[in-house]
Amino acid sequence: MFSIKITNGLVYDGSGKTGTFGDIGIADDKIVDIGDLSSAETEITIDAQGHMVCPGFIDAHSHSDAYLLIEPSAHSKIYQGITTEIVGNCGASAAPLVGEYHMPSDWLDKKYPGTWSSVAEYRKLLENIRPAPNVVLLIGHNTLRVAAAGYENRPVTESELSVMIRLFEQSLDEGGRGLSTGLIYTPASSASREEIVALALVAASRNGIYASHMRSEGSRLIEAIEETIAIAQEAEIRTEISHLKTAGKKNWGLIDNALETIARARDAGVEIAADRYPYTASSTDLDMIFPVWAEEGGRKSALERLKNDANRARLRSELLQSHTDDYWDSITIGSTHNPANRRFQGCVLTNAAKQLGMHPVDAALYFAETDELCTGAFFGGMSESNMLRILAQEYVMLGTDASLRAPTGPLSEDYPHPRAYGSFPKFLRMALDGKTVAVEEAIRKMTSLPASHFRLTNRGRIEKGCFADIVVLNQDIVSDRASYAAPHQLAVGIEHVLINGTLTVANGVLTGSRAGRML
């Protein structure tokens, strides 16, 4: 007797093989039989006639740590068919919250259903709330660094590194699965390779993973990849390059060298992979264009510098010297903090500058100050052909690089990158339309590849004994709807989603049942 039986679907098992027709029998949280199950009894039957059946998609690069506590139904992710989110990326995790560390700006102004400090406390709160997707938590390097040494942009002392290691060990013991770095952000940008290796060795000793937003994705991309590979080799740790890209038109030509460098490392036995979203614009805080000195000491210190005429003049001059005039056309304003700036959401920075009667660099400084360094921005400048080449690499998996959102409620009020709602259906649509890898390979990249690399046991495949994380989708209509002009748009075509054997989406509608686990 099955609890759920899926019949008549074209089943892609996640291995990269072509789809085959068959039935799937589920009991409790596991797949227990596959084949012709027409005569088997079941409590619920899902007729997948004319539909594709796949393992649940795994978001290899998510930032939903905190937002899952606010909206555990995870609308924007579940409607993409995402059943597991790997969170805590880019060096910033929601836990542990220790010392001076504060969460990223887009998390700070939200109200949460409880308080936490340690990973154990975060985990307990999350499990009490019962998230819809499964959750894998990485521990942020900046989270650890600021807890031990504050926001000063300097090397850590030996005693501070010892504090970081002890806090990291505790966090792993309480449920963390690895280390993430955001080496482009302060104060992590001042970290030595030795500091990262020391922490990576701790993760490796617990079979954890190292995921890195590298020091550069532009002009120093090759050096950044080489450093990441060196860390992987020194710590003997599985490694993930976060959102692999060639940022900035002048750097597009680095693609061959970048891919060859990774290929050589893999051929030499380094267990290194990468993730990518299928868009050519990135998204982060607008103030990321600032030089390191301008943000040293954290938000409060940075805002004080913006209000100082001499510092502001220096910052303005350096920004003008480091960027060409056309650079400002590549920036679009995303979420804003000050209500008066809301009208500029989705507006190209140069157009916003015209409305404000300012030079674009002054508009950037205006937004940074009036939004108190909480302005989001989209940065163009990536090559579509390079993106397609990266997505086609056998070791590259899918990641949204986004926190979850919802079309209503507190997570509907900002202005996110459309990748938060559309990454997985967009990539699948590209495959179905013949614009990227074959469909079966696209599914592997979203399922068994991340499951294997992140060591998610019995996930990412449709096989007997695997957990019943399953997506039934209509290949004729599956697609993303979110755009830069209207980002809060749910994807379409995901008809049924099962997570740990629980029907989470039925006939395209959330059921209200949530069965995600912290893995």
C-alpha positions in Angstrom: 0.0 0.0 0.0 1.5 3.3 -1.1 0.8 6.6 0.4 1.2 8.3 -3.0 1.5 6.8 -6.5 2.7 8.8 -9.5 1.6 7.2 -12.8 2.0 7.6 -16.5 4.8 10.2 -16.3 8.0 10.5 -18.4 10.5 9.9 -15.6 13.9 11.5 -15.6 15.8 9.9 -12.7 18.4 12.7 -12.3 21.4 10.6 -13.6 21.5 12.3 -17.0 19.8 9.5 -18.8 16.9 10.1 -21.1 13.4 9.8 -19.6 11.4 6.6 -19.5 7.8 6.0 -18.9 6.9 4.4 -15.5 5.2 4.7 -12.2 6.6 5.6 -8.8 5.4 4.3 -5.5 5.9 6.3 -2.3 5.5 5.2 1.3 5.9 7.7 4.0 9.0 9.8 3.0 10.7 7.3 0.6 10.5 6.0 -2.9 9.8 2.3 -2.4 9.0 1.0 -6.0 9.4 2.0 -9.6 7.9 0.4 -12.7 4.4 -0.8 -13.7 2.5 -0.2 -10.5 -1.0 -0.1 -12.2 -2.4 -2.8 -9.9 -0.9 -1.5 -6.7 -3.1 0.1 -4.0 -2.5 3.7 -3.0 -4.1 6.4 -0.9 -3.4 9.2 -3.4 -2.8 8.9 -7.2 -1.1 11.6 -9.2 -1.7 11.1 -12.9 1.3 12.5 -14.7 0.1 11.7 -18.2 1.9 14.0 -20.6 4.1 15.4 -17.9 7.8 15.1 -16.9 8.7 13.7 -13.5 12.0 14.6 -12.0 13.8 14.6 -8.7 13.2 17.7 -6.7 15.5 20.6 -7.7 18.4 21.6 -5.4 19.3 25.3 -5.2 23.0 25.0 -4.8 23.4 28.7 -3.9 20.7 30.3 -1.9 20.4 33.1 0.7 17.2 32.1 2.3 18.6 31.5 5.8 16.7 34.2 7.5 13.7 34.5 5.2 12.7 30.9 5.8 11.8 32.0 9.4 9.4 34.6 8.0 7.9 32.7 5.1 8.5 29.0 5.5 6.2 28.2 2.5 9.0 29.6 0.4 6.7 30.5 -2.5 9.4 31.8 -5.0 11.5 28.6 -4.6 8.8 26.0 -4.3 7.1 27.2 -7.5 10.4 26.6 -9.3 10.4 23.0 -8.2 13.1 23.6 -5.6 12.9 21.1 -2.8 16.3 21.8 -1.1 18.1 25.1 -0.5 21.8 25.3 0.3 22.0 28.5 2.4 24.6 30.5 4.2 26.6 31.4 1.1 29.0 34.3 0.2 30.5 34.4 3.7 27.3 35.5 5.4 25.0 33.1 7.3 22.1 33.7 9.6 23.9 31.9 12.4 25.8 32.1 14.5 25.0 35.6 15.7 27.9 36.4 18.0 29.9 39.6 18.9 29.6 42.5 16.6 28.3 40.5 13.7 25.0 41.7 12.2 23.1 40.0 9.3 23.2 41.5 5.8 21.2 44.7 5.3 18.3 43.1 3.5 17.7 40.8 6.5 18.1 43.4 9.2 14.9 45.3 8.9 12.6 42.2 9.1 10.7 41.0 12.0 11.4 37.4 13.0 9.3 34.9 15.1 12.0 34.5 17.7 15.6 35.2 18.5 18.7 33.0 18.2 22.4 33.2 18.5 23.9 29.8 17.9 23.3 27.4 15.0 21.5 25.1 17.5 19.1 27.9 18.4 18.6 28.8 14.7 18.0 25.2 13.9 15.5 24.7 16.7 13.5 27.8 15.6 13.6 26.7 12.0 12.4 23.2 12.8 9.6 24.5 14.9 8.4 26.7 12.0 8.6 23.7 9.6 10.0 25.0 6.4 8.6 23.7 3.1 12.0 23.0 1.5 14.9 21.0 3.0 17.7 23.2 4.2 21.5 22.8 4.2 23.4 25.4 6.2 26.9 26.6 5.4 28.6 28.8 7.9 29.8 32.2 6.7 33.5 33.2 7.0 32.6 36.8 7.6 30.1 35.7 10.2 32.9 34.0 12.1 35.5 36.7 11.4 33.3 39.6 12.6 32.3 37.6 15.7 36.0 37.3 16.6 37.6 40.5 15.3 34.9 43.0 14.4 34.6 44.9 11.2 38.2 46.1 11.0 39.7 45.4 7.6 43.0 43.8 8.8 44.6 40.4 9.3 43.3 38.5 12.3 45.6 37.7 15.2 46.4 34.1 16.1 44.1 34.3 19.1 41.3 35.7 17.0 41.7 32.9 14.5 41.5 30.4 17.4 38.2 32.0 18.4 36.9 31.7 14.8 37.9 28.0 14.7 36.2 27.2 18.0 33.0 29.0 16.9 33.2 27.2 13.6 33.6 23.8 15.2 30.7 24.4 17.4 28.6 25.5 14.5 29.4 22.4 12.5 28.7 20.2 15.5 25.2 21.9 15.7 24.3 21.3 12.1 26.5 23.4 9.7 27.7 21.5 6.6 30.7 23.6 5.5 32.3 27.0 5.1 31.4 29.8 2.7 33.5 32.9 1.9 32.7 36.2 0.4 36.2 37.4 -0.3 35.0 40.5 -2.2 33.3 41.9 0.9 34.9 43.7 3.8 36.4 42.7 6.1 36.8 39.2 4.5 38.7 40.8 1.7 41.7 41.3 4.1 41.8 37.6 5.0 44.9 35.7 4.0 44.9 32.4 2.3 46.3 30.8 5.5 43.2 32.1 7.4 40.8 30.4 4.9 42.8 27.2 4.8 42.8 27.0 8.6 39.0 27.1 8.6 38.7 24.8 5.5 40.7 22.2 7.3 38.1 22.2 10.1 35.3 21.7 7.6 37.3 18.9 5.8 37.8 17.0 9.0 34.0 16.7 9.2 33.5 15.9 5.5 32.2 19.4 4.9 32.5 21.6 1.8 34.1 24.9 1.0 32.0 27.4 -1.2 33.6 30.6 -2.3 32.5 33.9 -3.7 36.0 34.5 -4.9 38.1 37.6 -4.5 37.5 38.6 -8.1 35.0 37.8 -10.9 36.5 40.4 -13.2 40.0 41.4 -14.1 41.7 39.1 -11.5 39.4 36.2 -12.2 42.2 33.7 -13.0 44.2 34.6 -9.9 41.0 34.1 -7.9 40.3 30.7 -9.4 43.9 29.7 -8.8 43.7 30.7 -5.1 40.4 28.8 -4.7 42.1 25.7 -6.2 45.1 26.1 -3.9 42.8 26.3 -0.9 41.0 23.2 -2.0 44.3 21.3 -2.4 45.9 22.5 0.8 42.8 21.6 2.9 41.9 18.6 0.8 38.3 19.7 0.7 35.4 19.5 -1.7 35.1 23.0 -3.2 32.4 25.0 -4.9 33.0 28.2 -6.9 30.0 30.4 -6.3 28.2 31.9 -9.4 31.1 31.4 -11.8 31.2 34.3 -14.3 33.3 36.7 -16.3 32.1 40.2 -15.1 32.8 43.2 -17.2 33.0 43.3 -21.0 36.8 43.8 -20.9 37.1 40.5 -19.0 34.9 38.3 -21.3 38.0 37.0 -23.0 39.2 35.4 -19.8 36.6 32.6 -20.3 39.0 30.1 -22.0 41.7 30.5 -19.4 39.2 30.2 -16.6 37.6 27.0 -17.8 41.0 25.5 -18.7 42.3 26.3 -15.2 39.4 24.5 -13.6 39.6 21.6 -16.0 43.3 21.1 -15.2 42.5 21.1 -11.4 39.7 18.5 -11.9 41.9 16.4 -14.0 44.5 16.5 -11.2 42.0 15.1 -8.8 40.8 18.3 -7.2 37.1 17.9 -6.3 36.0 21.3 -7.5 32.6 22.3 -9.0 30.7 25.5 -9.6 27.2 27.0 -9.7 25.6 29.6 -11.9 22.3 31.4 -12.5 21.0 31.8 -16.1 21.0 35.6 -16.2 23.6 38.1 -17.4 23.1 40.7 -14.6 24.3 40.1 -11.0 22.7 41.6 -7.9 24.2 42.8 -4.6 24.3 46.0 -2.6 25.0 49.2 -4.5 27.8 50.2 -2.1 29.8 47.2 -3.3 31.3 49.7 -5.8 33.0 51.5 -2.9 36.7 51.0 -2.3 37.6 49.0 0.8 38.6 52.0 3.0 35.2 53.5 2.6 33.4 50.6 4.3 36.0 49.7 6.9 34.4 49.4 10.4 30.9 48.4 9.2 27.8 50.4 8.2 28.0 53.0 11.0 31.5 54.0 10.1 30.8 54.0 6.4 27.8 56.3 6.8 29.8 58.7 8.9 32.4 58.9 6.1 29.6 59.6 3.6 28.5 62.6 5.7 32.1 64.0 5.9 32.8 66.4 3.0 36.4 65.4 2.6 35.8 61.7 2.6 32.9 62.1 0.3 35.0 64.0 -2.2 37.7 61.4 -2.0 35.2 58.6 -2.6 33.7 60.5 -5.5 37.0 61.0 -7.1 38.1 57.4 -6.8 34.8 56.1 -8.2 35.2 58.4 -11.2 38.8 57.3 -11.8 38.0 53.6 -11.5 35.0 53.5 -13.9 34.3 54.6 -17.4 31.3 56.8 -18.2 29.4 53.8 -19.7 29.7 51.8 -16.5 26.9 53.8 -14.8 24.5 52.7 -17.6 25.0 49.0 -16.5 23.6 49.6 -13.0 19.9 49.3 -12.2 18.5 50.3 -8.8 16.8 47.4 -7.0 15.4 47.5 -3.5 15.5 50.7 -1.6 15.2 51.4 2.1 14.0 55.0 2.1 10.4 55.3 1.1 11.2 58.4 -0.9 13.5 56.3 -3.1 11.0 53.7 -3.9 10.1 55.4 -7.2 13.5 54.6 -8.5 13.3 50.8 -8.1 13.9 49.2 -11.5 15.4 52.4 -12.8 18.8 52.5 -14.6 21.1 54.6 -12.4 21.8 57.1 -15.2 18.1 57.7 -15.6 17.7 58.1 -11.9 20.6 60.6 -11.9 18.8 62.7 -14.6 15.7 62.8 -12.5 17.7 63.9 -9.5 19.7 66.4 -11.5 23.0 64.8 -10.6 26.0 63.0 -12.1 25.5 59.2 -11.9 28.3 58.9 -9.3 26.6 61.5 -7.1 23.3 59.6 -7.5 25.1 56.5 -6.3 26.3 58.4 -3.2 22.9 59.9 -2.7 21.2 56.4 -2.7 23.9 55.0 -0.4 23.4 57.7 2.1 19.7 58.1 2.1 19.1 54.4 2.1 21.7 54.0 4.8 23.7 51.5 2.7 20.6 49.3 2.0 20.2 50.0 -1.7 20.1 46.9 -3.8 21.4 47.0 -7.4 21.6 44.9 -10.6 24.9 45.0 -12.4 25.0 44.2 -16.1 28.1 43.4 -18.0 28.1 39.7 -18.4 28.3 37.9 -21.8 25.4 35.6 -22.7 27.7 33.3 -24.8 30.0 33.0 -21.8 27.1 32.3 -19.6 25.9 29.5 -21.9 29.4 28.0 -22.0 29.7 28.0 -18.2 26.2 26.4 -17.8 27.2 23.7 -20.3 30.2 22.6 -18.2 29.7 19.1 -16.7 30.5 20.3 -13.2 28.3 23.4 -13.1 25.0 23.2 -11.3 22.1 25.7 -10.8 21.8 28.2 -8.1 19.5 31.2 -7.7 21.9 33.3 -5.6 18.8 34.7 -4.0 16.7 34.7 -0.9 13.2 33.4 -1.2 10.4 35.9 -1.9 6.6 35.8 -1.9 4.1 37.7 -4.0 2.2 38.8 -0.9 3.3 39.6 2.7 6.5 41.1 4.0 8.7 39.4 1.4 6.8 41.0 -1.4 7.7 44.6 -0.6 11.3 44.8 -2.0 12.6 44.7 -5.6 14.5 41.5 -6.1 16.5 40.2 -9.1 14.2 38.0 -11.2 16.5 35.0 -10.4 14.7 34.7 -7.1 11.6 33.5 -8.9 12.8 32.2 -12.2 16.2 30.6 -12.3 15.3 26.9 -12.5 12.3 27.1 -14.9 14.2 29.5 -17.1 17.1 27.1 -17.4 14.8 24.2 -18.0 12.9 26.1 -20.6 16.2 26.9 -22.3 17.0 23.2 -22.4 13.6 22.3 -23.7 13.9 24.9 -26.4 17.4 23.6 -27.5 19.2 26.7 -26.3 21.6 25.0 -23.8 22.3 21.4 -22.8 20.0 18.5 -23.4 17.0 18.2 -21.1 18.3 15.1 -19.3 21.6 16.9 -18.6 19.8 20.0 -17.4 17.9 17.9 -14.9 21.1 16.3 -13.7 22.6 19.7 -13.1 19.6 20.6 -10.9 19.4 17.3 -9.0 22.0 14.5 -8.7 25.0 16.8 -9.4 24.5 19.1 -6.4 23.3 16.2 -4.3 26.5 14.3 -4.9 28.8 17.3 -4.5 27.2 18.5 -1.3 26.9 14.9 0.0 23.1 14.9 0.4 22.5 11.2 1.0 19.6 9.6 -1.0 18.6 12.9 -2.6 18.7 14.2 -6.2 17.6 10.9 -7.8 14.5 8.9 -8.5 15.5 5.5 -7.2 14.2 3.0 -4.7 15.3 4.0 -1.2 15.7 7.7 -2.1 13.7 10.3 -0.3 10.6 11.3 -2.2 11.6 14.8 -3.2 9.8 14.8 -6.6 8.6 17.4 -9.2 5.9 16.8 -11.8 5.9 19.5 -14.4 4.2 20.4 -17.7 7.1 20.7 -20.2 4.8 22.6 -22.6 4.4 25.6 -20.4 7.1 25.5 -17.7 8.8 28.9 -17.7 9.8 31.9 -15.6 7.6 35.0 -15.6 9.7 37.3 -13.4 11.5 40.2 -15.1 13.6 43.2 -14.2 10.5 45.3 -14.7 8.2 43.0 -12.7 10.2 40.7 -10.4 7.5 39.4 -8.1 6.0 36.8 -10.6 5.7 33.1 -9.7 7.0 30.6 -12.3 4.5 28.5 -14.1 4.3 24.8 -15.2 5.2 23.2 -11.9 2.1 21.0 -11.2 3.1 18.9 -8.2 5.9 19.0 -5.7 6.6 16.3 -3.1 9.1 16.9 -0.3 10.0 14.0 1.9 6.9 12.3 0.6 4.6 15.1 1.5 2.5 16.8 -1.2 3.6 20.4 -1.0 2.1 21.6 -4.3 -0.9 19.9 -5.9 -2.3 20.9 -9.2 -0.2 24.1 -9.2 -1.3 25.2 -5.7 0.4 25.1 -2.4 -1.3 22.6 -0.1 -0.2 24.2 3.1 1.7 21.1 4.1 5.4 21.6 4.9 7.8 18.8 5.5 11.3 20.2 4.9 14.2 19.2 7.1 17.5 20.6 8.0 19.9 18.2 6.4 
